[in-house]
Amino acid sequence: MDFDSISGFFGRIPALEWVMVILLTGFIAQFGKMLAEYIIEMAKKRRNIKKEPAHPEKDSGNGAAHAAEIQKKIIKADKKAKKAEQKKAKKSG
């Protein structure tokens, strides 16, 4: 294809047809995007359903399990801070 044949092709198509083609392309692209997002969302939901246990652990209502978990995190953070201090002291002295 040379330049004359391309310019001749574009010369035959009115601007209104180009506008319609562009709008149609945008509609198809938006539809495809929404379809892809829907498929990804469904896949994530299926993956989450498979990972959840059949019988979730029930809390006693007072938050004891949650408090114990927080306490473990605090202890771990303290140990980590002490280890960092020891490492820093060893490095400096």
C-alpha positions, 0 to 999 in steps of 0.5 A: 500500500502506498500513500495515495491508496491510503489517503484515497481510502480515508477520503471516501469515509465521512467524518461521521462514520469515523466518529461512530467507529471510534464510539463503537470501539470505546464501547467494546473496550469498556465492555471488555474491561468490565467483563475482565474485572467481573471474571477476576472478582469471581476468581478471587471469591472462589479462591477465598471460599476454598481457603476458609475453614468449614467450621470457623473457630468461634470466639467466646465473645470477650475477645480473649483469643484476639487479646492473646494474639495481640499479646504475642505480637507485642512480645515478638516486637519486644524481642525483635527490638532487643535483638536489634539493640544487641546487634547495634551494641555488638557492631559499635563496641 
